Amino acid sequence: MQSIIGKNGSETPEPVKAQVKGSIPSWLQGTLLRNGPGLFSVGSSGYNHWFDGMSLIHSFTFSEGEVTYRSKFLKSDTYKRNIKADRIVVTEFGTMVYPDPCKNIFARAFTHLCNIIPDFTDNNLINIIRYGQDYYASSEINYINQIDPVTLETVGRINYRNHIALNLATAHPHYDSEGNTYNMGTAIMGFGRPKYVIFKVPADASDKEHKKPALRKVQQVCSIPFRSTLFPSYFHSFGMTENYIIFVEQPFKLDIVKLATAYFRGINWGSCLKFDKDDITLFHVINRNTGKKVSTRFYADALVVFHHINAYEADNHVVFDLISYEDSNLYDMFYIQNMKQETDSFVESNKKFSPPVCQRFVLPLSIHKESPRGTNLVTLTDTTAQAVVQEDGSVYCQPDTLFEGLELPGINYNFNAKKYRYFYGSRVKWSPHSNKIAKIDIVTREHIEWQQENCYPSEPVFVASPGAAEEDDGVILSSVISPDPNISPFMLVLNAKNFEEIARASIPASVHMDLHGHFISAAI
């Protein structure tokens, strides 16, 4: 695996045809866009953290049983500046960059002042998101870069701040059945009282001439004030049901003062995040139609969450499933010096990393002032999750553990915000290298897996069969890479019901390890 980690990827700008073994369903028509870090050094300078690498976007297009592949670096301002200078000149999450020592004293002083409030990089390496009918490479900053989903060309950069008062926004929005996009961000500096903001971009927000960004029609749904002004909660995703948004205000926090002084202290932005194990986790439930927050104070023990799995309403309860950790050490795992260790030695030296646990929380919505104290008010029979009213009227929630050792979760998105049975993900233990993907059955609590020796599959993506009646009627797509030169990278197509291989498409090009993606159906 060492031969893959931290190695610069390369572009395949023109589509190449994959060699298909097996049979790809004729109904599978569309393009899977994937995003992730692909360039880890420029000139003689290198990044410290895997999440710093410059974005390399790739696409797998399925048409009439065939697969074509292409990839291009996101031509962000960050990319252009680094390439022009032939060294890394823009600061990233885990790599702080300082001005050229040859600069005169005034230029250096000016650069230091500019970094009090950092203007974040626009290296959007985490996901592909859709606003209206426009597609964007995204990360957790105020910039997104529009891309052409066919050619992968970078169309241009959009600044959220030109349309809505935000410093940061997530790369994991939700889409409702009408095609509207819901997302969430943080307003820290320069926008009045610090707050979390939930917003919506309507399905029809795109301009047909493609001259106006979809964000021009953005609508604020609601805002939530920070629990602690100088320590906003970090969040990577959120939950959504038919009527509610669920925001987990966790004790994994951004230290604003540390962020503002990071440049002078010589520390990276990553070290401005801190986990307070003695704090609690708050659950905010907001009606997405009215923007009003449910008044009950729901809380749980300290946890760290990056990815939500799904959420839904059942018998006047909000049920939401997420992947939690006991601490915030996950980010440390992805420093390149750690990732380059052989897996066995990595596991041995990093057993302090808490494994990811898929947990279900249940919040009863019928709680009122007279609700009985000290008893579990969850009345659903298919879960052991508890919600107990305390003396002060707040509700202490304890989760039901669904599964241990899975990350990068995905579902049949037709069941997003609805009661569901299955989810899929990458099997992980004490290593950043996932060598298995799995399907979890929430009802039976059983799971099935796919793996092949010396192969590393990406986050699994579910695509439903046309007219499917059953939730798991469809295929799972995952791009697979291997450090073995005799194994070409390939796109794996599995039957989602039994995880049996239907087909694989071997790609005659370099394919990189990625993070998240988005399937665009050709039927739409």
N, C-alpha and C positions, 0 to 999 in steps of 0.2 A: 504493500500500500504506500510505502514511502515514495515510490517512483511517481505517484499521482499527486500527493499532497504538496501544495505550494509550488507546483510546476506550472509555468505559464501555458495557458491554453492558446489555441490558434484559431483563426477564422476559417470558415468554409463559406465564402460569400455567395457562391453560385450553388444552386441545389444539386445534390448528388443523390443518385438512386440507391436505395438499400437492397440487399439481397434477402428475399423473404424465404424463410423455411417454415413450412406449415401453411395455414390458410387464414388470412385476415378477413373477418366478416365483411361482406360487400356493403353492409349498411354503415360501417365505420367510415364516415366521410368528414374530414375537418382537419384542423391544425392544433397540435399541442405546442404551446409556447412555454419555454422554460427559462428561468433566470438564475444566475448565481455568480459568485466571484470567479474570474478566469485569468486575471493578470496580476501577478503577485510581486513583480519587480519591474522597475523601469531604469535602464542604464545600470549603474552599480548600486542603486538603492532598492531596498525591499521592505515589504510590509511585515508588521509583527503579528497580525491577527488575520485569520482566514476570512472574517467578515469585512476586512478592509479591501480585499482584492477587487480590481475593477470589473464591472459587470460585463459578462459575455452571455448574450441571448442566443438561444437556439430554438429551432422549430422542427417538428416532425409532422409532415403533412401526409394524411391518409386519403387515398383516392383510388377507388376501384381495385382494392386488394394490394395496392402498391404503397410504398413509403418513400418519401424524399426528405432529405435533411439539409439544413443550412444553418450557419451561425455567424454572428457579427458582434464585435464589441460595441457596447453602447457608446455613441460618440457624445458623451456628456462634456460639459465645460471642464470638469476635472480631468477626464481622459485627454482632452486636447491640450490642456496646460501641462500635464505630466509628460506627454509624448514630445511636445515642443521643447521642453526644458531637458528632456532625456534624463529625468530623475523625478522622484516623487516630491511635488511641491504643494500638495493639498492635504491637509490633516484629515485623518479618518478616525473611526471609532477607537482603534487600538494603537494607532501610529501618529504621534504628534510631530508635526513638521515645523522647523524653524527657518527664518530667512537666511539667505546666503550670507555667510560671514563677510563676504567681500562688499556687501552693500554699505553705504555710508551711514553714519550714526543717526541721521534724521529719518532715513528710510526705514531703518530697523525700529526706531522708536514709534513711528507711525504704524508699522505692522503690529507691534505689541499692543498698541491702543485699540486697533481694529479687532483684536482677538479677545477683548473683554467680553463682548457678546459675540460668540462665534457665528460667522456666516457659514452654515454647514455645507459640506460637500454635496454635489448632486450626483454622486456615484450610486445610482439606484440599482442595487444588486439583489434585492430580496424576492420580489414577486412581479407578476404582471397583473394589473388591475384594469377594470373597464369603467369608464364614466361615459354615460350615453352610449355611443357606438365608437368611442375613441379608446385606444389601448395605450397604457402607460407602463413603463418600467418604474418600480417604486421601491422605496425603503422607508425609514422612519423619520424623514426630515421634511422641510417645507418645500422642497423641489421634487417634481416628478418630470420624467422625460417621455414625451409622446413618441411611440414607434409605429411604423407601418407593419401590421401583422403578417403581411405577405413577403415583403422584401427585407424586413428587419431593419430598415433604415431608421435613423433617429430623426424625427420630424422637427422637434424643438422642445425647449424646456418651458415648463409652467411653474409658477410660484404660487402655492396655496395662498400666501399672504396678500396677493393681488385680488383675491376673491372672497376670502374669509379670514378672520383674525386668528391665525394659528402659527405656532413656531414648529410644531411637530405633528405628524399624522401617521396612522398605522398603514402597513402594507397588506393588511388582511381585512378588506371590507366585506360587507354582506350584500347580496343581491336578492330582491324579492321577486315574486312570480311575474310581476309586471315589467321587470327589467330596471327598476330604480336601484341605485347604489347607496348604501348607508355606510358611513365611516365615522371615525372618531379621532380627535386630535387634542393637543395640549396648547393652551395659550399661556405662555410664561411671562415674556418680557414685552412691554410696550403696548399691551392690549387691555389696560385696566386691571381689575382684580384677577389674579391667576385662576384658571378654571380648565376643566376638561370639557370639550365641546363635541356633541354628536351632530352630524350633518347628513343631508340627503342630496343626491344629484339625480334629477328626474331622468327617466329612460329616454325622453325625447330631447335631451339637452344638446345633442350634437348639432352643429351647423352644417347643412348639406354642402356648403362651399368649402368646408374644412378650414375656414379662416378664423373661426371663433371657438375658443375652448369650451368644452361641456361644463366646466366649473363656473362659467359665468352665470349659470342658473342654480347654483348651490343654495340650499335652504338650511338654516340652522334649526335642528329639532329641539335641542335643549342644551343647557350647560350645567355643570356640577362644580361647585367650588372645591378647591383643594382642602383636604383635611388639615394639612400642614403647609403653610404658604411657601416655605423654603425647601420643602421636601415632597414634591409631587410624586405620585406613584408611577412607576414605569409600567407600560402596557404594550403588548405586541399584537393583541387581538381582543375581541369582545364577543358576547353572546347575543343572539337575537331570536325571539319567538314571533308568533303571529302578531302579538300586540305589544311586546316589551323588548327593550334593550337591557342587557345585563352587563354591567361594568364591575369588574373586580378591582377594587382599590387595595392593592397588595402592599405589604411592608417592604417591598423591593423598590427603592426610591432613588430619585435623581437629586443629588445635592447641588442646589442652584448656586450657592456661594462657591463651592469647589469648581463647578463648571465655569463660572465667570473668571476664576483665578487659575484655571488649569494650565493655561499657556505660560504664566509666570512661574508656576511651581514646577514646570517640566513634567507634568503627568498627562496621561491620555484621557480622553473622554470616558472610556470604559471604566476607569477607576473612580469616576464621579457617581457611579451607581453603588448603593449600599443596601444590604439586607438587614433589617432590624428583627431578629428572631424573637424578641420579647413583645413585639407589637401584635396587633390583630389584623385580620383581613376583613374588609368591609364589602358587602355586596349591595350595589345600587341597582334598583329595578325601576326603569323609566318607561312610562307609557309612550310608545313611539308615535301614537296618533295625536296625543294632547301635549306631549313634552313634559308632563307632570311626573314627579318621582313618587313611588309608593312610600308612604311615611314610615312604615315599620323599619326598624334598624336591624338588619340581618348581618351577622358577623361569624367568623370562623377563626380557628387558630392560624398562626403565621404560615404562609405558604408562598411559593413563587410559581407563577404561571406564565407561559409564553403562548401556548396554543389552546383555543377552545375547540371542542369536537362538534357539539351541536347543542341546541336548547329547544324546549317546547313547553306547551302548557297542557296540564292534565288535571281534571277535577279540581279546578281552582288552586293548583300548585304551579309554580314555575320550576321546571326540571332543567338543569344545565350540567353538561359534562365537559370536563377540562382535563388537561394534563398538568399535574402539579409536581413540585420538587420541595424538598425540605430546606433547601438553601439555594444560594445564587451562584454556586460554583460552575454551573454549566458554561458560562462565557469563558472561564479560564481554560476549559477543555479545548477550546478552539484557537488558542494561541498556536501559531504554526510550529513553534519549537516542541509543543506538547503533541501535536498531531503527527509529527514526523517520527515519533517513537513507534517501534514495532508494537502491534496490538497487545501481545502477552505482557511485555514490560510496562506498557501504558496502563493496562488493567491493574497490575500489581502496584504501581506507584500512584494510582488515582482512585483507589477504593473509597476515598473521602467524598467522591462525587455521589450525591444521592440519585438513585435511579428515578426515571419518570414514572409517575403513577397516574393511571386514568381513573378519575374520580367523578362520582355523581353527587351533586348537591341538589337538595329539594327545598324550595321556599314556599310554605303555605301562604296564600294571599288573603285568607279569611281571618287572620289574627286581628284582635281588637283589644281594647283596654281591659275587658273582663275575661280574656282568655286565661285558662288555668296555667299557673306557674309550675315549672318543674316537670312537665310531662311532654312527651314527644307528640307534636301536633301534625306530623306527616301521616296521612291516612292512605297513601298509595300502598298497594300490597306487593308491588314488584321491586321494591327497593328497601334496603336497610338504613338509608340516609335518615338522619334525625334533625328536627328543628324544635328546640326547647325554649319556651319563653322564660326569661330571667325576671328577677324581682323588679328591675327598673323598666320592664316592658320590652327590652331588646331581645332578639332571638338568636340563640347560639346554635349554629349549624354544624353537624358532623357528617362527613361524606360516606358514601358507599363506594368501596373500591371495585372497579370494573375489571382492571387488568394492570399488570406491572410490566414495564420495560418496552414502551412503545412511544414513538414521537412522530412528528410530521403527519398528523391524522387527516384523513379525508373520508367523505361519505358520498352516497348518491345524493347529489345536490338538489335533486327534486324533493328530497326529504328534509332539506334545511328548514329549521324553525318548526318542524313537525315531529310527531312521535316516530321513532325509527328503531331499527334493530341491529344494524351492522355498521362498523366503521373499519377503516383500513389504515395502515401506517407502517413506518419503518421500525423494525425491532432493534432496540438499543439497550446496552447494558452499561459497562464502564468504558465505553469507547466512542469516539466521534464517528467511527466507520460502521455504517449499518450494512450487514451482509445478508439480511433477511427482510422480506416484507410479510405482513400478516393481515388476516381478516379476523375480526373479533365479533362474536355473536353475544350480544348483551343479554339475551334471554337465557341461553344455556350456559353462558360464561365459558364457552369453549372457543378455541382459535385454531386456524390452519395457517400454514406458512409456505412460502416459496424461498428456496435458496439454491445456489450453485457454488461449488467451491471456487474460491478466489474471485468471486464476482460481487460487485457492490451496486445494488439497485437504488434508484432515486425514490423520492416520495411517490407512493402509488396514487394514480388518478383514476377515478371511476367514471366510465362513460356508459350511460344506460342504453339498452336496446330500444329501437323505435317501438312505441306502443307497449312498453314493458308493464306488466301488471304487478310483478313481484319486485321488491326493493333491490334484490341482488341480481336481477336479470340484466346482465351487461358484461363489460370487460374492464379489466384493470390494465392500465398502461404504466410502464416504468422504464426509464432509460438505464441501462446497465453498463458499467465500466469495469475494467480489470487491469491490474498491474502486469498480468501475464501477456507478453507480446503476441502469443498465439491465439488469444481470445479477442476478436474485434469487438468494439463497443456495439451494443445492439439495443433495439427497442423491443421490450418484452410485452406480449399480449397474452393475458391470462383470462380464463373463464372466471368471472367473479363469484360464481356459485361454489366451485370446488377448488379454485386456484390451480387448475391444470393448465399447462401451457397450450395455447391455441396456435401461436406463431411467434417467431422472432425475426426481426429485420436487422441484419448485420450492416453496419454503416462503414463505408470505406473512407473514413475521415476521423480526425481527432475529436473526441467528445469529452467534455469536462464534467466534474461533479457539481451538482447544482443544489438549489434550495427549493423554490416553489414554482408553480406554473399555472396555466389557464388553458382549458380546452375550448376552442372556438368551433362550433359545429358548422359544417358547410351548408346545412339545411336552413340556417337562419340568415 
